[in-house]
């Protein structure tokens, strides 16, 4: 038997080492792109943030933003220094915003919405550190961003498809937002966004409300339009409602509502939210319309709803989609549900494929490792 020449043995060993190194790099790259992330526990005065059983990996661009070098600090270490005025002024300036209000949780009570100016900064990050609750006091919306509103300064000729501002909300609680008095930019009891990008990480939404009636108006907590290049809104480790008496309410989309927007929802909880409109979408003759999407109202054309590691339960509607209302008018949108539970949602009709999910029968829906009842 001939022995293998030494140069071939060396070459073979080198090939093996290169293979191992490539595998290691590939593994590290995957770990960097998708992994779990340590989050601040937010559980004072209400349900905790996120689905306690959610363990889906978080893509890199859906994680918390670094605020170790903030542009603006609200407060000087005391609760009294963290005023609504200081918050509104900081939001108008943009950049990375944090709070220094002491070591105990506090609530900042607003009498008007904080508004983002489109030319203030490309990125706006508001980080509550797990201690800050923003309240609309049952009288006002809490936060507003609109790239197509001239009062907030136009920055491009294509306001419905521009990449800025990129708004991140993290480690915050939003309560008692109310947009019922809004006429032009209605819906979105706590937050209303059009244009740029939106990401929400480790936040809670309790008792936010918008208009009670109407065929498209909605988003008891959040309403969104026109995200840049149809990139998704990220909602990660968030709670909407979470317990009886904490739910959000609107004509449609008790928790969230959008038109022409894609969503990626990860490790989150939607429960006890309500869509209370009457007459459907579009409205039936003789009715004001609405009542669809107990948790989620997703209307438009080409769009994606991606739900991972999320619990949707005990939401309620009067018309369609006790959990999810998803209508892709040109029949090109799709739904993906992975590692999630959708159960015990109440009311409604038009469930052609799965219980509590209203959609066209030809809408592409992929369900993996999930329970829907």
DOTOR-296028 format. One record per residue: x, y, z of N, C-alpha, C in turn; chain. Coordinates in steps of 0.05 Angstrom, whole numbers, always signed. Last residue first. Layout:
N
R   n.east   n.north     n.up   ca.east   ca.north    ca.up   c.east   c.north     c.up   unit
R        X         Y        Z         X          Y        Z        X         Y        Z      A
...
! end
This chain:
373
R   n.east   n.north     n.up   ca.east   ca.north    ca.up   c.east   c.north     c.up   unit
R    -1138      +572     +350     -1164       +560     +357    -1184      +582     +361      A
R    -1074      +552     +334     -1095       +572     +328    -1122      +559     +333      A
R    -1007      +545     +349     -1034       +535     +356    -1053      +558     +350      A
R     -946      +527     +312      -965       +546     +325     -992      +532     +331      A
R     -908      +510     +275      -903       +507     +304     -921      +525     +320      A
R     -929      +553     +224      -911       +533     +233     -908      +533     +263      A
R     -965      +575     +169      -967       +571     +198     -948      +548     +206      A
R     -974      +620     +119      -956       +598     +128     -957      +597     +158      A
R    -1018      +641      +71     -1013       +641      +99     -997      +616     +106      A
R    -1040      +679      +18     -1020       +660      +26    -1015      +663      +56      A
R    -1109      +685       +4     -1085       +698      +17    -1066      +676      +25      A
R    -1155      +663      -14     -1131       +658      -29    -1106      +672      -18      A
R    -1195      +681      +21     -1189       +653      +21    -1163      +646       +5      A
R    -1177      +741      +56     -1187       +728      +31    -1178      +698      +32      A
R    -1191      +741     +127     -1174       +746     +104    -1187      +734      +79      A
R    -1190      +739     +197     -1206       +746     +173    -1187      +754     +150      A
R    -1183      +694     +246     -1166       +709     +227    -1183      +713     +202      A
R    -1214      +662     +279     -1208       +689     +288    -1189      +705     +270      A
R    -1192      +600     +251     -1209       +615     +269    -1197      +642     +277      A
R    -1172      +599     +182     -1166       +595     +210    -1186      +611     +227      A
R    -1203      +605     +133     -1182       +585     +136    -1177      +579     +165      A
R    -1246      +642     +134     -1245       +622     +113    -1224      +600     +117      A
R    -1284      +674     +171     -1260       +660     +178    -1256      +637     +159      A
R    -1329      +712     +180     -1311       +711     +157    -1284      +700     +165      A
R    -1340      +744     +245     -1345       +723     +225    -1325      +727     +202      A
R    -1345      +761     +316     -1338       +764     +288    -1345      +740     +271      A
R    -1319      +735     +380     -1336       +749     +362    -1328      +749     +333      A
R    -1256      +731     +413     -1285       +731     +415    -1298      +747     +392      A
R    -1204      +684     +425     -1213       +710     +416    -1242      +709     +410      A
R    -1179      +636     +440     -1199       +648     +457    -1205      +677     +451      A
R    -1114      +644     +408     -1136       +628     +420    -1155      +646     +436      A
R    -1055      +632     +382     -1077       +650     +377    -1102      +635     +387      A
R     -986      +628     +391     -1012       +618     +400    -1033      +640     +395      A
R     -926      +611     +353      -945       +630     +366     -970      +615     +374      A
R     -887      +594     +316      -882       +592     +345     -901      +610     +361      A
R     -909      +637     +265      -890       +617     +274     -887      +618     +304      A
R     -941      +658     +209      -945       +655     +237     -927      +632     +247      A
R     -948      +704     +157      -932       +682     +168     -935      +682     +198      A
R     -986      +725     +101      -984       +723     +130     -965      +699     +137      A
R     -985      +771      +45      -983       +744      +57     -979      +746      +87      A
R    -1011      +803      -16      -999       +802      +11     -999      +774      +23      A
R    -1039      +803      -63     -1010       +797      -64     -997      +795      -37      A
R    -1091      +821      -71     -1087       +792      -67    -1057      +784      -69      A
R    -1104      +873      -71     -1096       +862      -97    -1087      +833      -95      A
R    -1118      +878      -17     -1138       +884      -38    -1130      +873      -65      A
R    -1113      +842      +36     -1095       +851      +15    -1112      +854      -10      A
R    -1131      +845     +101     -1143       +846      +74    -1122      +858      +55      A
R    -1138      +818     +161     -1116       +822     +141    -1129      +821     +113      A
R    -1148      +820     +227     -1162       +827     +203    -1140      +834     +182      A
R    -1142      +777     +282     -1129       +790     +260    -1148      +795     +237      A
R    -1180      +763     +324     -1151       +766     +329    -1139      +784     +308      A
R    -1229      +770     +300     -1227       +773     +329    -1198      +777     +338      A
R    -1251      +787     +245     -1223       +785     +254    -1219      +789     +284      A
R    -1309      +830     +243     -1291       +810     +231    -1264      +810     +246      A
R    -1348      +853     +286     -1353       +846     +258    -1334      +824     +248      A
R    -1335      +864     +338     -1364       +863     +332    -1369      +852     +304      A
R    -1284      +829     +377     -1294       +846     +355    -1324      +845     +354      A
R    -1230      +821     +424     -1258       +819     +417    -1266      +839     +395      A
R    -1181      +777     +454     -1188       +802     +441    -1216      +799     +429      A
R    -1162      +730     +476     -1182       +745     +491    -1186      +773     +480      A
R    -1095      +731     +449     -1118       +718     +461    -1136      +738     +475      A
R    -1036      +716     +423     -1058       +734     +416    -1083      +720     +427      A
R     -967      +714     +432      -993       +704     +442    -1014      +725     +437      A
R     -910      +697     +391      -929       +717     +402     -955      +703     +411      A
R     -869      +679     +358      -866       +677     +387     -886      +694     +402      A
R     -885      +722     +305      -867       +701     +315     -867      +702     +346      A
R     -915      +742     +246      -920       +739     +275     -903      +716     +285      A
R     -919      +785     +195      -901       +764     +205     -903      +763     +235      A
R     -953      +806     +141      -956       +805     +170     -941      +780     +180      A
R     -938      +846      +85      -934       +821     +100     -939      +825     +130      A
R     -965      +870      +23      -955       +874      +50     -953      +846      +63      A
R     -996      +900      -28      -974       +882      -23     -961      +888       +4      A
R    -1048      +931       +1     -1043       +915      -22    -1020      +895      -17      A
R    -1091      +937      +59     -1074       +949      +38    -1071      +930      +14      A
R    -1093      +929     +130     -1107       +933     +105    -1088      +945      +84      A
R    -1099      +901     +190     -1078       +904     +169    -1092      +905     +142      A
R    -1106      +903     +257     -1121       +910     +232    -1100      +917     +211      A
R    -1105      +863     +314     -1090       +873     +291    -1108      +879     +268      A
R    -1144      +851     +355     -1116       +858     +361    -1103      +874     +339      A
R    -1193      +852     +326     -1192       +856     +355    -1165      +864     +365      A
R    -1215      +869     +270     -1187       +867     +280    -1186      +872     +310      A
R    -1271      +913     +263     -1254       +891     +253    -1226      +893     +265      A
R    -1307      +955     +267     -1310       +932     +284    -1294      +908     +276      A
R    -1337      +993     +212     -1316       +985     +231    -1323      +960     +247      A
R    -1396     +1035     +203     -1373      +1019     +195    -1353     +1013     +217      A
R    -1445     +1060     +211     -1421      +1077     +210    -1396     +1062     +201      A
R    -1498     +1037     +167     -1481      +1034     +190    -1457     +1053     +188      A
R    -1526     +1038     +120     -1540      +1046     +144    -1524     +1043     +169      A
R    -1492      +986      +88     -1511      +1008      +86    -1525     +1013     +112      A
R    -1428      +971     +118     -1454       +963     +107    -1473      +987     +107      A
R    -1364      +997     +103     -1387       +996     +120    -1412      +987     +105      A
R    -1314      +952      +76     -1327       +978      +78    -1353      +975      +94      A
R    -1321      +934     +140     -1301       +948     +124    -1302      +937      +95      A
R    -1373      +939     +192     -1353       +927     +174    -1337      +946     +158      A
R    -1410      +953     +230     -1418       +953     +202    -1398      +944     +183      A
R    -1381      +988     +281     -1405       +974     +274    -1411      +976     +244      A
R    -1325      +984     +329     -1341       +996     +308    -1365      +978     +300      A
R    -1291      +961     +366     -1319       +964     +374    -1336      +979     +353      A
R    -1243      +918     +382     -1252       +934     +359    -1282      +937     +361      A
R    -1201      +912     +439     -1228       +910     +427    -1230      +929     +403      A
R    -1159      +869     +480     -1163       +893     +463    -1189      +889     +448      A
R    -1144      +825     +510     -1164       +844     +521    -1166      +870     +505      A
R    -1076      +821     +486     -1100       +809     +498    -1118      +831     +510      A
R    -1017      +805     +459     -1041       +821     +453    -1064      +807     +466      A
R     -948      +803     +466      -973       +795     +477     -995      +815     +470      A
R     -888      +779     +431      -906       +800     +442     -932      +788     +451      A
R     -847      +758     +398      -848       +754     +427     -865      +774     +442      A
R     -854      +803     +344      -838       +782     +356     -842      +782     +387      A
R     -877      +821     +282      -884       +822     +311     -871      +798     +325      A
R     -871      +861     +229      -858       +838     +241     -861      +840     +271      A
R     -914      +886     +178      -907       +885     +207     -891      +859     +212      A
R     -926      +934     +126      -918       +907     +135     -910      +908     +164      A
R     -981      +973     +103      -957       +971     +120     -952      +942     +127      A
R    -1030      +992      +83     -1007       +989      +66     -981      +986      +80      A
R    -1051     +1018     +143     -1059      +1015     +115    -1034     +1014      +98      A
R    -1063      +993     +210     -1047      +1005     +189    -1060     +1002     +162      A
R    -1065      +986     +280     -1079       +989     +255    -1060     +1001     +235      A
R    -1068      +952     +344     -1053       +965     +323    -1069      +965     +297      A
R    -1112      +941     +382     -1084       +948     +390    -1070      +964     +368      A
R    -1160      +940     +353     -1160       +948     +381    -1133      +956     +391      A
R    -1178      +950     +296     -1151       +946     +306    -1149      +956     +335      A
R    -1230      +999     +295     -1216       +976     +283    -1188      +974     +295      A
R    -1245     +1034     +336     -1265      +1024     +317    -1255      +999     +303      A
R    -1211     +1013     +396     -1216      +1030     +374    -1237     +1019     +356      A
R    -1173     +1003     +456     -1199      +1002     +442    -1200     +1022     +419      A
R    -1134      +960     +499     -1137       +984     +482    -1161      +981     +464      A
R    -1138      +934     +567     -1139       +933     +538    -1142      +960     +524      A
R    -1140      +928     +621     -1117       +942     +610    -1118      +945     +579      A
R    -1181      +898     +639     -1180       +925     +648    -1157      +941     +638      A
R    -1145      +837     +640     -1171       +850     +640    -1169      +878     +652      A
R    -1082      +842     +608     -1099       +833     +629    -1125      +848     +628      A
R    -1059      +857     +559     -1045       +838     +576    -1060      +828     +600      A
R    -1049      +912     +524     -1069       +901     +543    -1056      +883     +563      A
R     -995      +892     +492     -1019       +909     +487    -1042      +898     +503      A
R     -927      +889     +501      -953       +880     +511     -974      +901     +504      A
R     -867      +866     +466      -886       +887     +475     -912      +874     +484      A
R     -824      +843     +438      -827       +840     +467     -845      +862     +478      A
R     -827      +885     +383      -812       +864     +396     -816      +865     +426      A
R     -844      +903     +321      -856       +904     +348     -844      +880     +363      A
R     -825      +939     +265      -818       +919     +284     -831      +924     +311      A
R     -853      +948     +203      -852       +959     +230     -845      +935     +248      A
R     -815      +930     +144      -834       +925     +165     -831      +943     +190      A
R     -813      +968      +83      -799       +953     +104     -818      +951     +128      A
R     -832      +996      +40      -849       +975      +51     -834      +957      +71      A
R     -798     +1039      +33      -794      +1015      +17     -810      +991      +27      A
R     -819     +1064      +95      -799      +1066      +74     -795     +1039      +60      A
R     -890     +1062     +106      -862      +1057     +115     -843     +1055      +91      A
R     -947     +1083     +107      -925      +1090      +89     -897     +1087     +100      A
R     -975     +1088     +174      -978      +1089     +145     -950     +1091     +132      A
R    -1006     +1065     +235      -982      +1070     +218     -989     +1070     +189      A
R    -1026     +1072     +302     -1034      +1071     +274    -1010     +1080     +257      A
R    -1036     +1042     +366     -1018      +1051     +345    -1031     +1051     +318      A
R    -1081     +1034     +403     -1054      +1042     +412    -1038     +1055     +390      A
R    -1125     +1029     +369     -1129      +1040     +396    -1102     +1049     +408      A
R    -1133     +1032     +309     -1108      +1032     +324    -1112     +1044     +351      A
R    -1172     +1069     +260     -1167      +1049     +280    -1139     +1052     +293      A
R    -1215     +1077     +203     -1201      +1089     +226    -1196     +1068     +247      A
R    -1248     +1051     +167     -1219      +1047     +166    -1204     +1058     +190      A
R    -1302     +1059     +181     -1294      +1035     +167    -1264     +1030     +166      A
R    -1325     +1078     +248     -1313      +1085     +222    -1302     +1061     +208      A
R    -1321     +1093     +319     -1335      +1085     +295    -1321     +1093     +269      A
R    -1289     +1111     +360     -1305      +1088     +365    -1317     +1076     +339      A
R    -1221     +1134     +356     -1249      +1136     +348    -1264     +1110     +350      A
R    -1180     +1105     +409     -1184      +1123     +386    -1214     +1123     +379      A
R    -1142     +1094     +469     -1167      +1093     +453    -1165     +1112     +430      A
R    -1108     +1054     +518     -1107      +1075     +497    -1131     +1072     +479      A
R    -1098     +1017     +559     -1121      +1035     +560    -1118     +1059     +541      A
R    -1029     +1008     +551     -1052      +1003     +567    -1073     +1025     +563      A
R     -972      +979     +527      -994       +997     +519    -1019      +989     +533      A
R     -901      +975     +533      -928       +966     +542     -948      +988     +534      A
R     -840      +950     +503      -858       +971     +511     -885      +959     +519      A
R     -796      +926     +474      -799       +925     +503     -816      +947     +514      A
R     -794      +968     +418      -781       +945     +432     -786      +948     +462      A
R     -811      +987     +355      -820       +989     +383     -810      +964     +397      A
R     -797     +1027     +299      -790      +1003     +314     -798     +1007     +343      A
R     -809     +1055     +235      -817      +1054     +263     -809     +1027     +275      A
R     -787     +1103     +186      -788      +1076     +197     -797     +1077     +226      A
R     -819     +1146     +139      -796      +1138     +154     -797     +1109     +162      A
R     -893     +1149     +146      -867      +1153     +134     -844     +1145     +151      A
R     -931     +1165     +202      -931      +1162     +173     -904     +1168     +162      A
R     -961     +1147     +263      -936      +1149     +248     -942     +1147     +218      A
R     -983     +1156     +328      -991      +1158     +300     -966     +1164     +283      A
R    -1000     +1129     +391      -979      +1135     +372     -991     +1136     +344      A
R    -1047     +1124     +422     -1022      +1131     +435    -1002     +1142     +414      A
R    -1089     +1119     +383     -1094      +1132     +409    -1068     +1141     +423      A
R    -1098     +1117     +322     -1073      +1118     +337    -1076     +1132     +363      A
R    -1145     +1162     +289     -1135      +1136     +297    -1110     +1139     +314      A
R    -1132     +1217     +243     -1146      +1203     +264    -1135     +1175     +268      A
R    -1117     +1271     +222     -1099      +1249     +226    -1111     +1232     +249      A
R    -1165     +1303     +223     -1150      +1298     +198    -1132     +1273     +200      A
R    -1185     +1298     +277     -1202      +1296     +253    -1187     +1289     +228      A
R    -1182     +1279     +345     -1168      +1284     +320    -1186     +1280     +296      A
R    -1209     +1264     +390     -1214      +1291     +381    -1200     +1297     +354      A
R    -1191     +1213     +401     -1218      +1216     +391    -1224     +1244     +380      A
R    -1143     +1195     +420     -1142      +1211     +395    -1170     +1216     +384      A
R    -1110     +1183     +478     -1137      +1187     +467    -1136     +1206     +443      A
R    -1075     +1143     +525     -1075      +1159     +501    -1102     +1160     +489      A
R    -1069     +1111     +571     -1090      +1131     +570    -1086     +1151     +547      A
R     -998     +1098     +566     -1024      +1094     +578    -1043     +1117     +572      A
R     -940     +1064     +552      -958      +1085     +541     -986     +1079     +552      A
R     -875     +1054     +575      -903      +1047     +577     -920     +1070     +568      A
R     -811     +1032     +548      -830      +1052     +556     -858     +1040     +560      A
R     -767     +1009     +520      -768      +1009     +549     -787     +1030     +560      A
R     -767     +1049     +461      -759      +1025     +476     -760     +1030     +506      A
R     -776     +1067     +395      -787      +1070     +422     -780     +1046     +438      A
R     -748     +1098     +340      -747      +1075     +358     -758     +1082     +385      A
R     -754     +1122     +275      -763      +1125     +303     -762     +1098     +318      A
R     -722     +1155     +228      -725      +1127     +237     -730     +1128     +267      A
R     -752     +1207     +187      -737      +1197     +210     -742     +1167     +215      A
R     -726     +1171     +129      -723      +1184     +155     -748     +1201     +161      A
R     -733     +1151      +78      -721      +1134      +98     -717     +1147     +126      A
R     -796     +1157      +45      -770      +1167      +52     -759     +1152      +76      A
R     -849     +1158      +19      -829      +1136      +16     -801     +1148      +21      A
R     -880     +1201      +25      -892      +1175      +32     -872     +1152      +29      A
R     -851     +1245       +6      -854      +1241      +35     -866     +1214      +43      A
R     -816     +1263      -36      -830      +1237      -36     -835     +1229       -7      A
R     -785     +1306      -32      -809      +1309      -50     -825     +1283      -51      A
R     -766     +1318      +37      -762      +1306      +10     -787     +1312       -6      A
R     -780     +1344      +83      -751      +1342      +77     -746     +1329      +50      A
R     -827     +1387     +114      -821      +1368      +93     -791     +1368      +88      A
R     -848     +1398     +178      -826      +1404     +159     -821     +1382     +139      A
R     -894     +1395     +205      -871      +1381     +217     -846     +1382     +198      A
R     -929     +1421     +173      -923      +1433     +198     -900     +1420     +212      A
R     -935     +1385     +130      -918      +1409     +127     -911     +1423     +153      A
R     -933     +1318     +135      -946      +1341     +148     -928     +1365     +145      A
R     -907     +1273     +118      -923      +1288      +98     -938     +1311     +110      A
R     -885     +1248     +161      -867      +1260     +141     -881     +1276     +120      A
R     -903     +1249     +225      -915      +1249     +198     -897     +1263     +178      A
R     -915     +1228     +290      -894      +1232     +270     -907     +1230     +242      A
R     -932     +1235     +358      -940      +1239     +330     -916     +1243     +312      A
R     -956     +1212     +421      -934      +1216     +403     -943     +1216     +374      A
R    -1006     +1213     +450      -980      +1216     +463     -958     +1224     +445      A
R    -1070     +1246     +446     -1050      +1227     +436    -1024     +1233     +449      A
R    -1109     +1264     +505     -1092      +1270     +482    -1076     +1246     +472      A
R    -1140     +1246     +548     -1148      +1271     +534    -1132     +1275     +508      A
R    -1122     +1208     +583     -1149      +1204     +572    -1159     +1228     +555      A
R    -1070     +1220     +594     -1090      +1229     +613    -1119     +1226     +603      A
R    -1029     +1200     +566     -1045      +1220     +552    -1068     +1230     +569      A
R     -967     +1185     +595      -996      +1184     +597    -1009     +1207     +581      A
R     -913     +1143     +598      -923      +1168     +585     -953     +1165     +584      A
R     -869     +1120     +646      -895      +1117     +634     -904     +1144     +623      A
R     -805     +1095     +657      -821      +1118     +648     -847     +1108     +636      A
R     -770     +1054     +668      -781      +1068     +691     -802     +1089     +682      A
R     -743     +1030     +627      -760      +1013     +642     -774     +1027     +665      A
R     -717     +1069     +597      -702      +1055     +618     -719     +1037     +635      A
R     -740     +1095     +555      -750      +1101     +582     -736     +1086     +604      A
R     -716     +1125     +499      -712      +1102     +516     -720     +1109     +545      A
R     -724     +1140     +434      -734      +1148     +460     -733     +1124     +478      A
R     -690     +1163     +378      -693      +1140     +397     -702     +1151     +424      A
R     -688     +1180     +313      -699      +1188     +338     -703     +1163     +355      A
R     -646     +1198     +260      -655      +1177     +278     -666     +1190     +304      A
R     -640     +1247     +234      -647      +1224     +219     -658     +1202     +236      A
R     -671     +1306     +262      -649      +1286     +261     -659     +1262     +245      A
R     -705     +1348     +244      -689      +1351     +268     -666     +1331     +269      A
R     -740     +1345     +202      -713      +1354     +196     -695     +1357     +221      A
R     -788     +1328     +224      -775      +1311     +204     -746     +1319     +198      A
R     -803     +1328     +291      -798      +1345     +268     -779     +1329     +249      A
R     -853     +1297     +329      -827      +1295     +317     -825     +1313     +293      A
R     -888     +1319     +386      -887      +1316     +357     -859     +1316     +347      A
R     -931     +1299     +439      -903      +1305     +431     -901     +1300     +401      A
R     -997     +1324     +449      -979      +1304     +438     -951     +1315     +434      A
R    -1017     +1351     +513     -1015      +1352     +484     -995     +1332     +475      A
R    -1012     +1339     +565     -1037      +1353     +557    -1038     +1358     +527      A
R     -985     +1283     +599      -985      +1301     +576    -1012     +1314     +573      A
R     -947     +1262     +652      -974      +1267     +643     -975     +1289     +622      A
R     -905     +1211     +667      -905      +1238     +656     -932     +1243     +643      A
R     -893     +1172     +723      -911      +1177     +700     -910     +1206     +692      A
R     -838     +1130     +745      -854      +1155     +745     -872     +1156     +721      A
R     -802     +1084     +787      -819      +1089     +763     -835     +1115     +766      A
R     -741     +1107     +817      -768      +1095     +819     -783     +1101     +793      A
R     -694     +1135     +814      -693      +1106     +812     -719     +1092     +813      A
R     -694     +1195     +773      -692      +1180     +798     -693     +1150     +793      A
R     -695     +1211     +721      -717      +1220     +738     -716     +1207     +765      A
R     -671     +1219     +665      -658      +1218     +691     -677     +1229     +712      A
R     -678     +1188     +601      -690      +1202     +624     -672     +1198     +649      A
R     -660     +1201     +531      -662      +1184     +555     -673     +1201     +578      A
R     -655     +1201     +462      -667      +1214     +485     -670     +1194     +508      A
R     -621     +1217     +404      -625      +1197     +425     -633     +1210     +451      A
R     -658     +1260     +358      -634      +1246     +368     -641     +1225     +389      A
R     -703     +1316     +371      -695      +1290     +359     -670     +1279     +371      A
R     -729     +1362     +386      -701      +1364     +378     -691     +1338     +365      A
R     -780     +1344     +401      -778      +1362     +379     -749     +1365     +368      A
R     -766     +1314     +447      -776      +1300     +423     -773     +1318     +398      A
R     -754     +1357     +482      -733      +1338     +474     -741     +1323     +448      A
R     -804     +1381     +488      -781      +1396     +476     -759     +1378     +466      A
R     -833     +1340     +512      -842      +1351     +486     -819     +1365     +473      A
R     -804     +1335     +561      -807      +1313     +543     -814     +1323     +515      A
R     -811     +1385     +585      -784      +1376     +579     -785     +1353     +558      A
R     -867     +1385     +591      -855      +1405     +574     -827     +1396     +566      A
R     -875     +1344     +628      -885      +1340     +601     -872     +1360     +582      A
R     -814     +1335     +667      -840      +1347     +661     -849     +1340     +633      A
R     -775     +1317     +711      -783      +1303     +686     -812     +1312     +679      A
R     -766     +1339     +760      -752      +1351     +737     -761     +1339     +710      A
R     -792     +1307     +796      -804      +1333     +790     -791     +1346     +766      A
R     -758     +1263     +804      -783      +1260     +789     -795     +1287     +780      A
R     -688     +1279     +793      -712      +1279     +810     -737     +1275     +793      A
R     -648     +1281     +756      -646      +1262     +777     -670     +1260     +796      A
R     -661     +1318     +719      -635      +1322     +733     -632     +1303     +756      A
R     -691     +1310     +653      -690      +1309     +682     -662     +1312     +693      A
R     -671     +1279     +595      -694      +1292     +608     -692     +1288     +638      A
R     -619     +1288     +554      -626      +1275     +578     -649     +1291     +591      A
R     -598     +1278     +487      -614      +1294     +506     -621     +1277     +530      A
R     -564     +1243     +462      -563      +1271     +454     -578     +1289     +474      A
R     -526     +1192     +497      -550      +1205     +488     -546     +1234     +479      A
R     -494     +1140     +494      -484      +1167     +489     -508     +1184     +479      A
R     -523     +1094     +501      -502      +1100     +521     -491     +1128     +518      A
R     -563     +1072     +471      -567      +1100     +480     -546     +1107     +502      A
R     -572     +1029     +418      -553      +1037     +438     -557     +1067     +446      A
R     -636      +998     +410      -615      +1016     +401     -597     +1024     +424      A
R     -656      +929     +410      -654       +955     +423     -631      +972     +410      A
R     -670      +899     +345      -661       +899     +373     -661      +928     +384      A
R     -678      +892     +292      -702       +895     +309     -695      +897     +338      A
R     -632      +883     +264      -644       +910     +261     -670      +913     +277      A
R     -622      +829     +278      -605       +850     +287     -618      +877     +286      A
R     -681      +791     +299      -662       +801     +279     -646      +825     +289      A
R     -687      +747     +351      -692       +775     +344     -672      +783     +323      A
R     -721      +683     +358      -697       +700     +355     -704      +728     +344      A
R     -773      +669     +405      -764       +671     +377     -740      +689     +375      A
R     -799      +660     +452      -770       +655     +451     -759      +656     +422      A
R     -851      +673     +497      -839       +679     +470     -809      +676     +470      A
R     -875      +668     +545      -866       +643     +532     -854      +648     +505      A
R     -889      +720     +558      -870       +706     +576     -860      +680     +564      A
R     -890      +771     +513      -901       +744     +517     -881      +728     +534      A
R     -883      +839     +539      -877       +816     +523     -891      +790     +531      A
R     -879      +869     +602      -876       +872     +573     -869      +845     +560      A
R     -929      +852     +652      -902       +855     +642     -902      +859     +612      A
R     -988      +889     +674      -974       +865     +662     -946      +872     +652      A
R     -980      +937     +728      -992       +926     +704     -977      +902     +694      A
R     -942      +964     +763      -969       +974     +758     -981      +963     +732      A
R     -882      +940     +735      -895       +956     +755     -923      +964     +746      A
R     -852      +914     +697      -876       +900     +707     -890      +916     +729      A
R     -802      +904     +655      -821       +925     +661     -846      +912     +671      A
R     -735      +886     +652      -761       +878     +662     -778      +902     +668      A
R     -696      +897     +594      -704       +906     +621     -732      +896     +628      A
R     -669      +840     +560      -686       +863     +561     -692      +871     +590      A
R     -622      +809     +519      -629       +815     +547     -645      +841     +547      A
R     -643      +773     +463      -631       +797     +473     -641      +802     +502      A
R     -627      +720     +416      -643       +731     +438     -628      +756     +449      A
R     -614      +732     +346      -608       +721     +372     -627      +732     +393      A
R     -588      +742     +284      -612       +734     +298     -604      +721     +325      A
R     -538      +762     +270      -561       +772     +256     -587      +765     +271      A
R     -500      +737     +302      -502       +766     +303     -528      +776     +291      A
R     -509      +684     +289      -514       +693     +317     -517      +723     +318      A
R     -492      +685     +236      -520       +680     +242     -527      +689     +270      A
R     -438      +696     +245      -454       +715     +230     -483      +711     +236      A
R     -422      +649     +272      -421       +675     +286     -438      +696     +272      A
R     -430      +612     +230      -446       +610     +255     -446      +636     +270      A
R     -392      +630     +194      -420       +630     +186     -438      +629     +211      A
R     -346      +622     +224      -353       +649     +216     -383      +651     +209      A
R     -347      +566     +228      -348       +582     +252     -357      +611     +246      A
R     -343      +551     +175      -367       +543     +190     -370      +560     +215      A
R     -292      +570     +165      -315       +581     +150     -341      +575     +164      A
R     -261      +538     +199      -262       +567     +203     -286      +579     +189      A
R     -270      +487     +175      -278       +492     +203     -281      +522     +208      A
R     -246      +496     +125      -275       +489     +127     -285      +495     +155      A
R     -193      +505     +139      -209       +526     +127     -239      +521     +129      A
R     -181      +454     +159      -180       +477     +177     -196      +500     +166      A
R     -185      +424     +111      -203       +418     +134     -204      +441     +154      A
R     -144      +446      +81      -172       +448      +71     -191      +443      +94      A
R     -100      +431     +112      -107       +459     +108     -136      +463      +99      A
R     -102      +376     +105      -106       +387     +132     -113      +417     +130      A
R      -91      +372      +50      -117       +362      +61     -122      +374      +88      A
R      -39      +393      +49       -60       +407      +35      -88      +398      +45      A
R      -12      +353      +79       -13       +381      +89      -36      +396      +76      A
R      -19      +309      +45       -30       +308      +73      -32      +336      +84      A
R       +8      +326       +1       -21       +322       -2      -34      +322      +26      A
R      +60      +327      +21       +48       +352      +11      +18      +350       +8      A
R      +70      +273      +33       +67       +293      +55      +54      +319      +46      A
R      +33      +222       -1       +55       +242       +0      +49      +263      +21      A
R      +11      +164      +30        +2       +189      +18      +25      +209      +21      A
R      +41      +101      +12       +35       +122      +31      +27      +147      +17      A
R      +12       +43      -19       +29        +67      -21      +21       +87       +0      A
R      +17       -24       +0        +0         +0       +0      +18       +25       +0      A
! end
